[in-house]
């Protein structure tokens, strides 16, 4: 999960509020201290933390509770509202309705600019737009080849000239060809540190290219240092927004996100993994919802729409709700979930599931089984695939020999199918605790204890 330690701390803090008998000054003070501790451990600037905690405390002590909600619910809403404001409040969208929208990426060495160019191209490609990538980094020898490989992976053309050392000449030579694309993403050169030479080069490129967006790509692991970097680029009038990368692998991500928000440089996207699919629009309301375990249904639905057609979703949904789906349906369902991202990322977006404290190990093991199950299914008869209930020990031994998959793995597949059918009942009114037990069983991880 993105910022999992911060999210876990904040969820535990809100659990204290939910379990408390009543709201008083002592509970509010304890809540504020817990939030301060959680944010400071995530490398958020001390002054920003104190400002946030002061705002939460003032509202909690002074505001009247609106009718229709309890005092505890109001306190949780205040925490949610202030964290959203803390992270930039409103989403800063990238408009692509203009033909030949140009997006220029800037940043220092090691920020993940070139990889992000590929991710961004994939993001807009999935929305039906015609994309092109341009490499203007003339200093890093492998820059053009790296971008070319990324372009080939997603079937997007890449323009550049690895022999030319003048980025403006490269752009001018391909400008005419670029005019036929909906969106053009331009990767530029980085430096070890922000310098006058880099700012001058970027301003010259910006003047010539006139991009609709100039996005600073910044690695989350720099933490609070993000503020100086974002301020410098922002003050030089070279950027319109920020993309924070490598957010999944660092505890300093809180520092990078909040530092950018403090400078007024809006975060537009976040990188949450290494795959080309692992890029998300940064929507503060959604992000905070996931941090607090409230889910993020909007992003989940967007990912679902990208992975499966509406007709397929409706058909699968009907089978799932009836509880009569077979092994092939189960496999397709799990394959679709895989397209949407890792199971751990999906679970954190489902409202209510963020509170279940499901072990990461269980979700990782679940992902690793799909390929083995597919091989085992290839050795099953049509009758077995459509009626898994008939698969007994004798059939399991035959399937195991034919597929080379251990009998234990095939038994687990059958068990997964049975548990999935039972889960339908949980969706129709079961408690979160029942759901937690069910998910744990489905992972086949009996030895793991819930946190």
SVG drawing of the C-alpha trace seen along z (x, -y; Angstrom):
<svg xmlns="http://www.w3.org/2000/svg" viewBox="-30 -33 56 75">
<polyline fill="none" stroke="black" stroke-width="0.4" points="0.0,0.0 1.1,-3.6 2.3,-5.2 1.1,-2.0 2.8,-3.0 1.1,-6.4 -2.2,-4.9 -2.0,-2.3 -1.2,-4.9 -4.1,-7.2 -6.6,-4.3 -5.6,-3.2 -6.0,-6.8 -9.6,-6.9 -10.4,-3.5 -9.7,-5.1 -12.2,-7.8 -14.8,-5.2 -14.4,-3.1 -14.5,-6.0 -17.5,-6.4 -17.7,-10.2 -15.7,-13.0 -14.0,-15.3 -10.9,-17.6 -8.7,-14.6 -9.7,-12.5 -9.2,-15.5 -5.7,-16.2 -4.8,-12.5 -6.1,-12.4 -4.0,-15.5 -0.9,-14.0 -1.4,-10.7 -1.8,-12.5 1.3,-14.6 3.3,-11.5 2.1,-9.7 2.9,-12.6 6.3,-13.3 7.2,-9.6 6.3,-10.0 8.8,-12.8 6.2,-15.7 7.6,-19.1 7.2,-20.0 5.7,-23.4 3.2,-22.0 2.3,-19.3 1.7,-21.8 -0.4,-24.0 -2.6,-21.0 -3.0,-19.8 -3.8,-23.3 -6.6,-23.6 -8.0,-20.2 -8.0,-21.0 -9.6,-24.4 -12.4,-23.0 -13.0,-20.1 -13.3,-22.3 -15.3,-25.2 -17.6,-23.8 -21.1,-22.8 -22.0,-19.3 -24.4,-19.3 -27.7,-17.6 -27.9,-14.1 -24.4,-12.9 -22.8,-12.1 -20.0,-14.0 -17.5,-11.2 -18.5,-11.2 -18.1,-14.9 -14.6,-14.6 -13.6,-12.0 -15.0,-14.3 -12.9,-17.2 -9.7,-15.0 -10.7,-13.9 -11.5,-17.5 -8.2,-19.0 -6.0,-16.2 -7.6,-16.8 -6.9,-20.5 -3.4,-19.7 -2.7,-17.7 -3.9,-20.4 -7.7,-20.2 -8.8,-20.0 -7.6,-17.9 -5.6,-19.7 -6.6,-18.1 -4.7,-17.9 -6.9,-19.0 -6.5,-17.0 -9.4,-18.3 -7.1,-20.5 -5.6,-18.7 -1.9,-18.2 -1.7,-18.8 2.0,-18.9 3.2,-17.8 6.8,-18.4 8.5,-16.5 11.3,-18.1 13.3,-17.0 16.7,-16.0 18.6,-12.8 17.1,-9.7 13.6,-11.1 12.1,-8.6 11.3,-11.0 11.7,-8.7 9.8,-5.8 7.1,-8.3 6.9,-9.4 6.0,-5.8 3.4,-5.6 1.8,-8.9 1.6,-7.8 -0.1,-4.6 -2.5,-6.5 -3.8,-8.7 -3.6,-5.8 -6.2,-3.9 -8.5,-6.9 -8.6,-6.5 -6.1,-9.2 -3.4,-9.0 0.0,-9.4 3.6,-10.2 6.8,-10.3 9.7,-12.6 13.2,-12.2 15.1,-15.5 17.6,-14.3 20.9,-14.7 23.2,-14.1 22.2,-10.6 23.5,-8.0 20.8,-5.4 17.9,-7.9 16.6,-7.4 16.9,-3.6 15.1,-3.5 12.2,-5.6 12.1,-3.6 11.7,-0.3 8.9,-1.8 7.2,-3.0 7.4,0.4 5.8,2.1 2.7,-0.1 2.8,-0.5 3.4,-4.3 5.9,-5.9 9.0,-7.5 10.8,-10.4 14.3,-11.6 17.9,-11.5 20.6,-10.0 23.4,-11.5 22.1,-15.1 23.3,-17.1 20.9,-20.1 17.4,-19.4 15.8,-22.3 17.1,-20.9 15.7,-17.5 12.3,-19.0 12.3,-21.1 13.1,-18.1 10.1,-16.1 7.6,-19.0 5.7,-18.5 5.2,-14.7 4.0,-15.4 1.1,-17.6 -1.1,-14.5 -1.1,-13.2 -3.7,-14.1 -1.1,-14.2 2.7,-14.5 4.8,-13.7 8.3,-15.2 11.1,-13.9 13.9,-16.5 17.4,-16.3 18.0,-16.3 21.0,-17.4 22.5,-16.2 21.2,-19.4 19.0,-22.4 21.2,-25.0 20.9,-28.2 22.0,-26.3 19.2,-23.8 16.6,-26.5 17.8,-28.4 17.6,-25.3 14.1,-24.5 12.9,-28.0 14.3,-28.0 12.6,-24.7 9.4,-25.9 9.4,-29.1 9.9,-27.1 7.6,-24.1 5.0,-26.1 3.6,-23.0 0.2,-23.1 1.7,-21.4 5.2,-21.4 5.4,-18.8 8.1,-18.4 8.8,-14.7 10.1,-14.2 11.0,-11.1 9.0,-10.6 12.1,-9.4 13.6,-12.9 11.0,-13.7 11.0,-17.3 13.7,-18.3 10.9,-18.2 9.8,-21.7 13.0,-23.5 13.0,-21.7 9.3,-22.4 9.7,-26.1 12.7,-26.6 11.0,-25.2 7.7,-26.9 9.4,-30.3 11.3,-30.0 7.9,-29.7 8.9,-26.5 6.3,-24.1 2.5,-23.9 2.4,-20.8 4.2,-17.9 4.3,-14.1 5.5,-12.3 7.1,-9.0 8.2,-5.9 5.5,-6.6 5.0,-2.9 8.4,-2.2 9.2,-4.9 8.1,-6.3 9.1,-9.8 6.2,-10.1 4.2,-12.2 7.0,-14.8 7.1,-15.0 3.3,-15.3 2.8,-17.9 5.8,-19.9 4.5,-20.3 1.1,-21.3 2.7,-23.9 4.5,-25.6 1.3,-25.8 2.8,-23.4 -0.1,-21.0 0.5,-17.3 -1.2,-16.0 -0.2,-12.3 1.5,-9.8 3.6,-6.8 2.6,-3.8 4.7,-0.9 7.1,0.1 4.6,1.2 3.4,-1.1 -0.1,-0.9 1.1,-2.1 0.3,-5.8 -2.8,-7.5 -4.4,-10.9 -3.8,-12.6 -7.2,-13.4 -6.7,-14.5 -10.2,-13.4 -9.6,-9.9 -6.1,-9.6 -7.1,-10.6 -10.1,-8.2 -7.6,-5.3 -5.2,-6.5 -8.0,-6.5 -9.4,-3.1 -12.6,-4.6 -11.8,-3.2 -11.7,-4.9 -14.6,-3.6 -14.1,-6.2 -10.5,-5.1 -11.5,-1.4 -14.3,-1.9 -12.0,-3.7 -9.5,-0.8 -12.4,1.7 -13.5,-0.2 -10.0,0.0 -9.7,3.7 -13.1,5.0 -16.0,4.0 -19.3,3.0 -21.0,6.0 -18.4,8.4 -18.8,6.7 -22.6,7.1 -22.4,10.7 -19.8,11.5 -21.7,9.5 -24.9,11.5 -23.1,14.8 -21.3,13.6 -24.4,12.4 -26.2,15.6 -23.2,17.6 -23.4,19.9 -20.1,19.0 -17.8,21.9 -14.0,22.2 -13.5,20.4 -15.6,17.5 -13.5,17.5 -10.3,17.4 -11.6,14.6 -12.7,12.6 -9.3,12.9 -7.5,12.2 -9.5,9.0 -8.5,8.0 -4.9,8.6 -5.2,6.2 -6.5,3.6 -3.4,3.8 -2.1,5.9 -4.8,7.3 -3.4,5.3 -4.0,2.1 -7.5,3.1 -8.4,4.1 -7.4,0.7 -9.9,-1.0 -12.9,1.0 -14.9,-0.9 -14.7,0.9 -12.0,3.3 -9.2,0.9 -10.3,1.5 -9.9,5.3 -6.1,5.4 -5.6,8.2 -2.0,9.5 0.1,8.4 1.6,11.8 -1.8,13.4 -2.6,11.0 0.8,11.5 0.4,15.3 -3.0,15.0 -1.6,13.1 1.1,15.8 -1.4,18.6 -3.2,17.5 -0.7,18.9 -0.6,22.3 -4.4,22.4 -4.6,21.6 -2.3,24.6 -4.3,26.9 -7.6,25.8 -6.1,26.7 -6.0,30.4 -9.7,30.4 -12.6,31.6 -15.4,29.2 -17.7,30.9 -15.2,30.3 -14.7,26.7 -18.4,26.1 -19.2,28.2 -16.2,28.1 -18.2,29.8 -17.7,33.2 -13.9,32.9 -13.0,35.6 -9.6,37.0 -9.3,39.3 -10.0,36.5 -7.5,34.2 -4.7,36.9 -5.5,37.1 -5.4,33.3 -2.2,33.1 -0.5,35.7 -1.7,34.1 -0.8,30.5 2.3,31.1 0.7,28.9 0.8,30.4 -2.5,31.9 -2.4,29.4 -2.5,26.5 -5.6,28.0 -7.3,28.6 -6.7,25.0 -8.3,23.9 -11.4,25.9 -11.4,24.4 -11.1,20.9 -14.1,21.5 -16.2,22.7 -15.1,19.8 -15.9,17.3 -19.5,18.6 -19.7,18.3 -18.4,14.7 -21.5,13.7 -23.4,14.2 -21.0,11.9 -21.6,9.1 -25.3,9.5 -25.1,8.4 -22.2,10.2 -20.1,8.3 -16.6,7.0 -15.2,9.6 -16.8,12.4 -15.4,11.0 -11.9,10.7 -12.1,14.4 -13.3,15.4 -10.5,13.4 -7.9,15.1 -9.3,18.5 -9.2,17.7 -5.5,16.9 -4.8,20.4 -2.5,18.8 -3.8,20.6 -0.6,19.9 -0.9,16.1 -2.4,14.1 -4.3,11.0 -2.5,7.8"/>
</svg>
